Structure formats: C-alpha cells, structure tokens
Amino acid sequence: MAKRTTSDLLFHGSDWNFATISRAYDAIETIALNEMGLDVYPNQLEIISSEQMLDAYSSVGMPLMYQHWSFGKRFVYEESSYRKGHRGLAYEIVINSNPCITYLMEENTMAMQTLVTAHAAFGHNHFFKNNYLFRQWTDAGAILSYMDFAKKYISKCEERHGTEAVEAVLDSAHALMDQGVFRYRRPPRLSSEKVRERARERLEYEEQTYSDLWRTLPLATETHNHEEAERDASERKKALKLPEENLLYFLEKHSLILDPWQRELLRIVRVIAQYFYPQRQTKVMNEGCATYVHYTIINRLFEQGKLSEGVMLELLHSHSNVVFQPGYDDRRFSGINPYALGFAMMQDIERICTEPTAEDRDWFPSFAGNNDPKGTLLDAWANHRDESFILQYLSPAMMRKFRLFLLSDRAGDNYSEISSIHNERGYAAVRSGLAQSYDVAARQPDIQVVDVDLLGDRRLRLQHNVRHGVLLEERSRDETMKHVRHLWGYGVSLVGIDDVTGTTLYECTTDDI
C-alpha cells in the first residue's frame, strides 16, 4: 500500500469543484481502462440539483422527454416523499447513450462524486456498450437525437391537434407499453434522417403507413364453405404476419382509424419501451457489474494513497448501504436486492477463479482455478442476461450465504412446501427457480394478435397464452382492453388458452365491458 501524503490525495474534505472532479475522473479512468480492461463510450458528466434529479426520476431518466401528465403526477409524489424524509434520491442517473451521460447530484460530497463516477461512468457504461442485449436491441448513438425529435414532434402535434387529443393517444399507448416490445426478433434500427423525413411526411398527411389491403377488400357477397374460410384466414394471417407479439407495432401499422400523426405517437412510445427492455432483463448483472467496478476502483485508489482513511470510510459506508440485504423477516425486506446479489456473485466468480474449492471445481470446471477473473467477468458481462447469468454462475456457496431455498406454492393447495434446500439435489433446483424468477418474458403475460375479421365486423382477436394457470387481473384486463379498442377503432376480443393443454380458460370482449 502506498504511503499517504497530503500532496498525493485527489481531494481534501467534502467540498468539490470541477477541477477536483476532473482530477478524480482521470485517476478512475486509468484504473478502469488500463487495469480492469473496461471498454466504455465517451463520458459526459452533468451536475444537476435535487429538483432536477426528481424531474429526471419522473421522466424515466431521459434528458429529453416529451410532456405527459403521468410524469407530473410522479414528480409530485417523489418530491413529497423526498421533502418529508420518507425516501432519499439516487446519487446518479446514467443514460445508455453515446456519449454516455451521467447525472451527478450537486448535493453529493466529493467522496460520493468519486464513487458514482466509478459506478456509473465506467461500470454501467461498460455494461451498456458491451452486453449483447444492448448491442443487439438498442442504438446508443441514435437515442438522444431520437428523443429530441420525439419531444419536438409531440409539441407540434399538441399545437396542431390539441393537448387532449394527443394525451388520449399517449394514455392508451402508455397503458400498452409492456406489450409494445419485440422479445424474439430484432427491432429496426433508428435512423435520425429517416425518422425526421417520415415524421414530416406524416405530419403533413403526405404518407399513409397502413396497408392498402383495407381498401381493396372485396365485400362478402356469398357464403364461403369451411375450406374456403380456412384458406382465406390463412392468407389473411400471412399477409398481416400473424401472430404478432408487439401489440403497439400492430396497431401502429394496421389500425383502421388512426391518422398518420397518431401512428407516429405509437411508434415513439414503442421505441422508448424497446429501449428500456434490455435494462429490465439485466438489473442484477448491470448493478452487480457497476458495484463491483466502483468497489474495485475505490480500493485501488486507496492502495495508491489517493484517498484518505476518512474518505474511504465514507465510501465503504455508502457501499455497505447499497449492498445491504435485509432478512425475509425484516420490515425492510422487499425481495432480493439486485445490488447485493449481483455484487456478491461478481466477487464469488473472482474467488472461484483464484481460490476454488473442490465443490467449485465440480460445479464450474470451465473457469474454476483459471486465475483469470478479469477475463471471466468480462465474458460474463458481455454474453448473459440475469436469467442465464444466475443459471450458470450461482454457486452453492452463494446459495448458502443468501440462505436460499425453494418454496412450492400451488394455487390449489392450502399450504406451502419447502421443496428444495441446501443439498446436492436442492442446489440445482434452487438455482433454476431463482433464474426463472428473473425471466422477464415469463413474468409478463404472453398476449398476441392472432386474427382480424376483415370481411365481418373487423374485430381484433387477441390470445393470452396462460402460463402456470396465472390469469390476468380482471379489472386491469378490462381497462387495458378499452385502450386497445380506442386505438383499433372496432371491437376487441381476448381469449385465454392454457399453454400446455390448449384448453380455453376464459373469453372476454370489449362488448361486455
């Protein structure tokens, strides 16, 4: 450990200025790039006030966000909780963009500015740039210009069509955001020039985006037999590329009542939903990576004599709060802390690489004892999401540390059963069960557009593939279907089908709501 002298320290006391932040940034960057081998986008650090941080909370963390009443409602709630001391604020917000934008709160001490710079500007930044989900499903170089376009476009729509008309479309689109992402096929890439050109044409009503199929359909003048009806249905589904998992995309392209500017609003909401989808699939990995990075960097800075003992105590106190995991019987327990699980797994991988036990060698023969924790972690961060990461890297030692067990809770039983514990058979079941709980696609209802009755009442037919007997909450389902009908313009039906047996579990239509 380097001997600490006053002249070697990066800063003194809690106050900061931009020169101090720049000096700390340079020291962090040297360790992150040269020693840890991180690969990051160029960084842009922004200092904002607590009110601006609250505003960023309310608009889902985007620096350029269109106006909507829901953001204002959330701002009032967050501000009230903060002013009353019921909750704190994040020390930073980081944007998956190129350059990567990190917001630092001006109320932070210099020690906290150092920690969050390492955490966000290098930990999250590296993960955003290198993880396969973000590389395949988002375009960091285009998102800022797209959000600038979206904000200006919606403002123009409000001027031309009125705030109420715009909000009505956005309300329905927001209600369907969870069903507005591509889960199994890559979405089209953003292109600023093409986006602006198409938006201009739509706003001037020079372009129609729905298919001329609607205007060229023959009238049903004769009764078709069953074979003809089946053939027509097959051709219709092929033409519309059904089934379609992305409900907002289908409505944008095929709704019979939407004007071009309304279709563009659906596309804006859909693009934003798609942008955040990888983050929802990598919460444990993303936060674990960033926490591991900041912990490694601050310890390395301390070893180099660049941080004082007092600063290090403040940093470790904050770090401990971040990775604290309350017990299940603690009033603060709200589930597994993604920071705690992610960070602990990163440290555990480092241990397995350098000091494996016989158990580790049995469970992880591919990397146990390879003495390359850096390469192993970089590979894991690049090639996994939460579900697969936990399934492949969660060790028995970690399951014992977090005291994990598997609880079987079947709806038809009047009791719960602990089905797997800490033994050879139980470890595999616990790991599999925990991994499945992080599968975003499995947690959300699988609802697809399966047909449209073009020659009849043009009813939009949706199908819910029910997993494990979990049905939709009736009130929320009915309210959401109203939003679908609002955007479609005609009746909407939904049928729930058991994904194993094919049995019809329920049927409902907007006619009954």
Summary of the structure (lengths in Angstrom):
residues: 513
radius of gyration: 26.2
end to end distance: 70.3
largest distance: 93.6
contacts: 1532
relative contact order: 0.10
helix: 55%
strand: 10%
